[in-house]
Amino acid sequence: MRTQFFFVGLLSAFAGGLVGTAGCDNITAGQSTDSKSPPQLVHALVQDARYFLAWPNRGSSLDILDNYQAASCTKAVDTCINEFLVDQVAPDVSCTDAGVCGDPFKIPSTGVPIPLGLTLLGAAPDMRDPGGGVQVRLVFDKVLDSSIESVTMDPTKAPGKTDTYTIMPGLIELDDDAGMPVDSVIYYDNGGSSQFSADLELVPLGPAIVIKPTANLEPGITYSVKIKNPSALKDREGNAATALGGGALPASLSFKTEDLTPSNAGVFPSDAANGNGFDYPDFTSPPATITPNEVIQISFFGDIAGDSATVTVKSGPAAKPIAYSERFNDPTMCPKAATGDPSGPVLDIANTDTGDIATGVPMDWMPGDYTITVTVQDINGKTKFSSDYSFTVAGTDETDPMVDPNIASQHVTPAQCMM
């Protein structure tokens, strides 16, 4: 992938500046020269695959290398300065009790947040986000030699789209906790700055080798970025790339993803609450209220084993709710419980006649105040989420899905799926 620049205005201005300077034939005058020192790996960032400024973005850019040079500060005065934005939001670099400015790149103790892919929004994956919603960027402090990629030209394509760049096979990969490669799109981005950016989402740091998984990362898993062929990473003068400060490049860099986290919670909550089209009602702004024939929906960052989830009534009128993975509104098309849990990030909770996921069909909630306990695991069984939710049932039923998309007919239960 190439960062393209258009220099028409710049060249016009430059040409105008040359008027009256006959005899000056140095075409490199004013240009900065490439450093003679070896390229250094300065960041290994995990961040959103593309810019949205909305769910399912997480609005985070975190560094696996953890090499931030903290500036000294005085807490009472707060001398820390934000040097860039992430998702158009200034990261917290306020003065800490230790007398240093906070690290905007530091991975939180809960782990690396997991964005979600485009399929939830009905968008087609492309090079900017092939589906996984996240990217890993190995950022170097200078441009690497082009020998790490091959170029194929197609003269039948429109100008600017004739060249296809393919990165060297076996150069780098992302592995899961079983040591298996994660299916990814990998490319070299030769643009950007390794130090400065107005917004790390809109203009990520570079030059960088980029890994974009084609599927969502899963919660509670340790992933490894492996540099398989470090000798191929060099600058245009042949200097081999090094770690920051010198020394050999790391053979592997690891990071752990956060545990299963609801979309309206976590260190980087994104624009989840009452804004992503999946969560209902908005439990972040009590009191949460539903009508008798509505279905509760809770979305997560990560695929869930929704059909194995449990829901119990701690207080409230008599009810027999079930929890299950979202199946949408067509009984003839919905995934079948008999073929395995359909997985996905959305958990539905409906009151039913039997309280059994295999047989239960929706029935109205009785009016009143409820508190329920919801427990669900991620699809791999690595992590578990459990929490209480309180809500009020009031009002009257609406049957038109155009008026209310949260009614039971739009969220069929597993028992309603037609085999």
N, C-alpha and C positions, 0 to 999 in steps of 0.2 A: 504494500500500500504506500502511496506516495503523497506527501503534502505538497500541493501545488500552489504557486504564487503567481500573481499577475502583475507584471512590472511596467505596464504601458505608461501610466502616469509618472512613475518613478524615472523611467528611462527618458521620457520627454523632458522632465525637469533637469535631468542630468545632462542631456544633450544641449539644452539651453544654457547650462552652466559652462559648457565647453567653448561657447562662442568667444572668440578673441584669445584662445589659448593654443593657437597653432604651434606645433613643435612638441607638444606634450603627447608622447606615444606610450606611456605606461598605463596599460589597461587594467592593472590591479591596484592603482593608486586609491587609497581610501578604504580598501578591503582589509578585514582582519585576516591574519594568517592562521593556519591550523597549528595547534600546539604540537611540539615535538615529543611530548611525553605520552606514554601509553594511555589508551582510553581506560577509564575507571568505571566500575559499576557503582553508581551512586544511590540508586533507589531500586527496590523491588516492590512496586506498588500493587495493591489489590484494590480495585475500584469498579464502579459501575461501567458496563460495556459502552453505554452511550448516554447522551444527555436527554433528560425528560423534564426535570423540575416538577416531578409528580410521581406518584406511585406507578410502577413498582421500583423506582429508584430508591437507593438508600442514602444518597448524598454523603458518601464517605470515600476517602482516599487514604489508605493506610500502608505503612512501610514495613515489610517483613524484616528488613535489615536493622531497623531500630538504631540508626546512627545519627540521630538528631543532636546537634550541638546546641544545647540549651543556653540562652542568654541570661545573664544575671538581671535581677529586677528587685524593686522594693515594693512589697505587697501593698503598703498603704498608698503608694503613689501610682502603682499599676503602670509601669513603663513599657509593657509588652505591646507589640504592634502586629496586626494581621498583615501578612505579606501576600496573601492570595485568598481567593474564595473557593469553596467546594460546593457545587450545585447552587451557585449564587448566594451562598451563606458563608459568613466568616467563621472559620473554626475557632474553638475556644483555645486561646493561648494566654489566658490571664495568669498573673503571677501566682505561683504556688507557695505553700508554707515553707518550702525548701529554699525560697528566694530565687527561683529560676522560672522563666517563661514556659508555659505548658507546651507540650509537643503536639502539634496538630496532626502528625502522622502516626502517633502511637496507637497500636492495636489495643483496644480495651480488654480488660480481664475476662470479659464474657466471650471473647473470640471475634473473628472476622465476620461482619454482618453479611447476610446473603441477599443480594437483590434477586428479583424474579425476571424471567424472560418475557418476550413479547407476545407469546401465544395467548396469554391471559387477556391481552388487549385486542386480540383479533388481528394483530399485525404480522406480516410475513418477515421471518428472520432474514438478515442480510449480513454483509461484511461488518457493518457497525455493531451488530449484535446477532450472532448466528443462533441464538436461542437461550444461552445460559445466563444472560443478564449481567455477567461479571467479566472483567479482564484482569490479567496480570501483566504488568509492564516492567521489564528489566531495562532501566534507564541508564544510559552511559553519558559521560560528560563530553563526548565528541562523536562525530559521525564515524560509523564503522565502514570498513571496506565492503564494496558491493559484491565481493565474491561469495557472500553468504546467501545470495539469491540469484536466480536465473530470470531472464526476461524473454517473454514470448511476444512477438509483434503480430497483430492482425490488421493489415492495411484496409480491410473492408469495414472496420468500425470507424465511428466518428472521431474527429480530432480530440485528443485528450483521453480517449478510451482505447487506443490501439495497443497499449502495452499491458501485459499481465506479468506480475512479479510473483515468483514462487520461491519460498525460503528453502534453504538446504535441508534435505531430509536428515533426521537423526541429530539435529542441532540442539534442540531443547524440547522438553515435554512436561506436562502436568500429570502427576500420578495420584491415585487415591490411596486410602490407607491400606489397601491390599497390594500396593505396588503396581497396579495396573494403570496404563495410560488413560487419561480422560480424553474422550473424543473432543478435539478442539480445532479451531482455525488459528493458524500461527503465521505471523508475517513480520516483516521489518518495517518500522515507521521511521524514516530518516529525518523527520521534521521536529520542530519544537525546541524548547530550551530545557536543559537539565536543572536549571535553577529558578527560572521565573515563569509565571503564568498569571494572567488575570483571573482565570477560573480553571481549576484542575479538571473539571468535568467538560467544559467547553473546549479548552485547549490543554490537553494533558501534557505532562512533561515528556521530553524526548531528547535525542533520538532513543528509540526503544525497540526491543524485540517484544512482541505482543502475543499473548495467549488468550484466546477467547473460547471458553468451553461452549459446546453446542447444546448442552443440557444444564439445568440448574445444579449448582453445587448443593450438597446435602448437609443437614445440620450435624454438629458434633463429630465431624470427621477431620482428621489431620491430612492435609494435602501437601505434596512435595513438588517443588519446581526443580527439575533436574537439568543441569547444563551438561549435556552428553558429549559435546565436542568443543571444549573451550579453546583449543588451538585454532579453530576456525574464526574466532572472534578477534579481530585485529583492526587497526586503523588503516588508512590509505597508504601509510608509509611502512606497513608491515609490523608495527609494534603490537605485541600481543596484549589483549585486554587483561586488566588486573582487578583485584578487589579494591575497595576504597582505601587509599593510603598505601597501596602496593600489596604485593603478595598474590598468590594464586586465587583465581576465581573459585568461589565455593562450588562444590560439586552438586550440592542440594540445599535448598532453602524450604523450610516448612512453615505452615500456618494452620491453625485449627479454626474451623468455623464455629459460630455460636450454636448453642442448643436451640431446639425448636422454639421459635419466638413468634407471638402474634404480630400481625402487621401494624398494630397500633401501639406496640411496646418496643422495648429494647433501647440500646444506646443511640441508634440511628433509626427512628421510627418511620421516616418517610412521610408522605402525605396519605396516611392510611385511614384515619378515623373519619368516617362519614364522607369519604372522598374517592374511594377506589371502586365503588360499584359492587363490592363483594361483602363488606362488613355491614351487618344490620342486626339490631339498632346500634347507635353510637354509644358504646359503654364508657367512652372517655368523658362524656358530658352527661352525668346523671341529672335527673332520673331518666333511665332508658325505658321507653314505652313501646309496646307492640299491640296490635289488635288481635282478637281471638284466633283468627285463621292465618296468622303470619308465622313464618319460619325464621328462626335465628340463624345468622350466618357469621362465622368467625374465620378470617383468612390468616394464613401463616406465611412466614418466609421459610419455605421448604415444603416438600411434599409430605403429606400426612397419611397414616394408616387410619383413615376416618371411619371405616366400617368396624374397626376394633375399638373405637373410642367408647368411653362410658359417660353417662350423664345421670346424676342422681338429684332428687329434689330435697334440699336441706330444709326449706320452709316454703309454705304457700299452699294453695288449694290442691286437691288431689289431681295428679297428672301422671301420665305414663310416657315421658319423652324418650326419644331415641336420638343418637348422634350417628352421622354417616357422611361419607364423602359426597360432595355436591354432584348431582346427576342432572341438573337442569330440568327442562319441562317436557321432554318427549319420551314417553314410556317405551316407544318402539326403538329409540336410538340410544337410550342411556346405557352405560356400562352395567354389566350384570355381576351381582355379588358372587354368583356361581363360578365365574371365571377369574376370581381374585379381586382384591380391593382395587378400585379404579385409580386410586391415588390422586394427587393434586393438592393444592394448598388451601382449599376451602372446606370447612366443616359446617354441615347443616344440623340444626337441632329442631325437631318437630315433635309436638305432642301427638300421640297415636292412641289407637284403640286397645292395643295389646302391650305396648312397651317392649316388644321383641323386634329386633331389626329384620328378622326373616319374614315376619308376618304383618308388622305394624303398618297401618295406613293412617294418614293424617286425620285428626279431629281437633275441634276448637279447644284452645286453652280456656279454663274458667277465669273470669275476671278476678283480679287481686294482685298482691305483691308476692313475687317469687325470689328465691335464691337457689341457684343450682350449682353443683360442682361438676366441672368438665375436665376429663382427663384424656389425653391423646398422645400417641407416639408418632415420631417421624416414620417414614416408610421403611427405613432400614432398622428400626428398633434401637437406634443408638441413644436417643434422648427422649425424654417424656416431659410434657407440659401439663400442669394441673392448676386450676384456679376456680374461684367462686365468681359467679356472675349474678347480679341482681337486676330485676326488671319488673315492670308493672304491665299487666294486661288490662286494657281498657278500650272503650269505643266499640264500634260495630264492624262487621265483616265488609270487605270490599271484594268483589269477584272479578273485576275487570283488570287483567294484568297490565294494561296500558296505563292504568291509574296507579296500581300498586304491584310492582314486580316481586314483592316479598311474600305473596300469598302462597299457600301450600301447593296449589296446582302448578306453580312454576318451579317447584323444588321437589320432584317426585322422590319417594322413598324407595329403597332397594326392592321392597315387596311389590311395588307398583310397576317395576320394569317388566316388560313383556319378553319372555324368553323366545 
